[in-house]
């Protein structure tokens, strides 16, 4: 794990904001097609600053490698992702990002206090790793689709100098969480595993979605990336990709289960909220649908 983290730090330093080529062929069309995606993703990337505050509460005594990873490697990389996307959306005529960088909920403070018991902190660490896996898998899929969509629009400069460098850094984060989750799961007792399953089932949410409005915004991201173009089939495929690892770890005993139900239900809810909020006059058809 230590070698992996050091390799991430050495091979993937934070992307300089001024290194990107922000020239756009059709900024108005870019904003129409992918404005909701840029707005959502820039906010989520910038909110890692608050996420670290939460981790410091949730994990009062984490393994040194965890603290080194999230404070020294993951945090600066992700912040620069957010800065790049925020500058891009501003230049495209969209409002700047408004991340919440300071508010830590009471539930995190309570869990942090309980986390001083080592057995509870192990459960919290497992939740952290599983959330990281789902978050990074979502990011990998989203950036891949965004990259293809920008190329379809002819926006090669921002595709190659902003989105491509960002999407090259996300798999390393995913790998860290996956390895850590697999290792810790094998060490948990049965009651700890039961508690992880129970908490995960009742607390899973799409990345960056903490309010009803943000759930709808995540649904809009799926819409503009073409994930919901095929309806239930597309949502299910996306859920399977996001929930694959925790299906293998947490629910291996459930034969025939293709995806954790709570993952699929959360994406269905986000898509439904977006469809309800979207104006009836908005007949935008995602690029992915037109390419087939």
N, C-alpha and C positions, 0 to 999 in steps of 0.2 A: 504493500500500500504506500509506504513512504517513497519508494522509487517512482511509483505512478504519479504521486503528487508533485515530486520534484521535476519529473519530466513535463507535466502540465505547466508548471511555472516556467521552466526553461524554454520549452518549445512554443508556448502560447502566451506570451506576455499580453497585457491589456492592449487592445487595438487603439492606436492614437486617433483621436477624433478628427484631427486635421489630415490624416493619411487618406481619407476617403475622397472619392470624386463624386460630388453631389449634383453634378449636372444632370438635368432631366429633359427628355424630349417633350413630354406632355405632362407637366405637373398636375394640371387640373384633372386629367383622366386618371393619373396615378392616385390622386386623393379620392376620386370617386370609387375606383376599384378596390383600393387597399387601405383607405384612410382608417376604417375601424380596426384593421389588423395592426397598423403602425401605432395607433393611439394606445391600444390595449397592451401590446408587447413592450412598448417603451415604458409604460407605467410599471408593468410587472418587473421588468429588468431593473429599473431604478429603485423599486421597493425592497431590493435585497439588503439595502442599508438597514431597514427596519427588521427584516428577517434575521439579521445577525443579532440585533438587540433581543429578539425573541429567543434565539438559540442560546444566548448567554444566560437567559433566565431558565429555559427548559433544561439545559444541560449544565448544571453548576460545576460538574467535575467530569468533563468529557475526556476521552482519550486524546492525548496531545496531537495525534495525526488529524483527528476531526477538526480541532480548533485551527490548526495550521491550514487545513484545506479550506474551510469556509471563510476564515478571516483574511488569509494572506494570498490565496489563489483564486478561489471562486468569487469572492466579493469584488475585487478590482476588475476582474474580467467582465462580470455581469453588469457592473455599473457603466463600464465603457460601452457595452452593448446598448444599454438604455440611452446613453448620451448620443451615440451615433444615430439611433432611430429617432430620438427626439429632435435632433437637428434636422434630420431628413424631413420629418413631418412638418416642421416649422417652415422650411424652405418650400415645401409643397403647398403652403397656404393653410395648413391645419393648425388648430390651437396647440400650444405647447403642453407637454405632459404635466399632470398634477398628482404626483405620487404621494402617498401617505408614508412619511419617513419616521414618524415618532410614536404613533399610537400603538400601544401594546395592550391587548384585551386582558380583562380580569382572569379569564380562564387560563391564559398563559402564565400569569403570575401564580395562580394556585398550583398548576402543574409544576412550575418551577420549585415551589416550596416542597411539594411531595417528592420531587426529583432528588432531593438530598438523601433519600433512601435509595441505595444502589440498585435494588431490585426494580424499583419504579423507574429509575433513570434508564435502565436497560430497555424497558418497554418504550419510554419516550424516545430513546435513540433509534429503536426499530421503526417507530412511527416517522421519525425524521428521515431515515434512509428510504422508506417506502414512498414518502411524499417526494423526496428528491428524485427517485426513479421515475415516478409518474410525471413529475414536472419536466424533467429533462427529456423524456420520451416525447411529451407533448411539444416541447420546443423544437426538437429535431424534426418532427413531422411538419410543424408549422413553417419552420425556416426553409425546409426543402420545397414545400408547396409555394411559399412566397417567392423563392428564388426562380422557380419555373414560371410563375405568373409574371414576374417582372421581365423575364426574358421574352415572354409572349407579347408584352407591351412594347418591347424594343428598348427597355430601360437597362441597357447593358452596363452602364457605368456604375449605377448604384447596386445592381445585382452582383457585380464582380468585386467591388471594393468595400461594400458594406455587408450585404447579406451573406455572401459566400464566406468571408472571414469569420463572421459570427457563427455560422452553422458548422464550421470546422472545429470550433472550441466546445460545442455542446456535448459531443459524444464522450469526451474525456470526463466530463462531470457525471454523465450517465454511468459510465463504467465504474467510477468511484463508488457511487451509491449502490450499484448492483453488487459489487464485490463485498462491500461492507454489510449489506443486508443479508446476503447468503451466509456470511461468516457468523454474524450475530444470531441469526435464526437458529442455527444448529446448536447454540449454547443456551437458549432460553428453556426454562422449565415449561411444563404443560400449562400451568396456570398463567404464566406470562404470555404464552402463545394464545391462549383463550382470550386474554385481555386485549392483546394486539388485534385479533380478529374482530372482537366486539367494537373496539374503538374505531378501527378502520371502517367498519361497516356503517357506523353512525356519524362519522366526521368527514368522510371523503367529500371533496369539492373540486371543481375544475381549477386549474392553476390560476391564482390571482383573483378568484371570485369569492368575495366575502359577503356581499350583499345581493339582494334580488336584482338590482340594476346591473351589477357586475356579472351575474349569471347570464343575463340577457346579452350583455356585451360579449361574453365568451361565445354565446350562440351566434352572434353576428360575425365573430372571427371565423367560426366554422363555416358559416354561409359564404363569406367572401373568399375563403380558401377553397371552396368547392367540396368540402367534406360532406355537407348535407345535400349535395346535388342528387344523390341516389337515395335520399330519404333514409329509411330505417337501415338499409343495407350499408350505406356509407357510415352512419353513426356506429353501427355494430362493428364494422371493420376498424374504425378509429378506437373504439373502446377496447377491442381485443389487443391492439398494439400498445395502448397505454397500460392496460392491466395484466399483461402477460406474465411479468415476474411475480407479482403477488398472487396470481392464480397458481403458479407453480409452487410457491412457497406456502402460502396461507391455506390454500384450498385444494391441495393435491389429493386430499381424501374424498373430494366431491367428484366422482367419476361422471364424465359427460358434460361438466360445466365448461363452457367456452370462454366466459369472461365473468369476473365478479359482478353480480347484479347491481351493486351500488355504483360501479363505474358507468355501466350502461345507462342506468336510471338518471345519473347526474347529467350526462350528455343529452339525453332525451329532454330533460327539464330545461337545460340551457337553450336547446334548439326551439323548444316550444315557446319559451319566454321571448326569444328573439322574433319568432314568427308573429307573435301577438303584438309586439311593439313596432314592427316594421310597417311603414305606411303602405296602404293598399296600392298606391300609385308607383311604388318602387318595384319596377319590373327587371331590375338588374339581374342578369344571368351570369354566374361565375364563369371565369375563363375556362376552368377545367371542364365545364359542361360543353362549351363550344368546341373544344379540341377533339372530342370524340367523334 
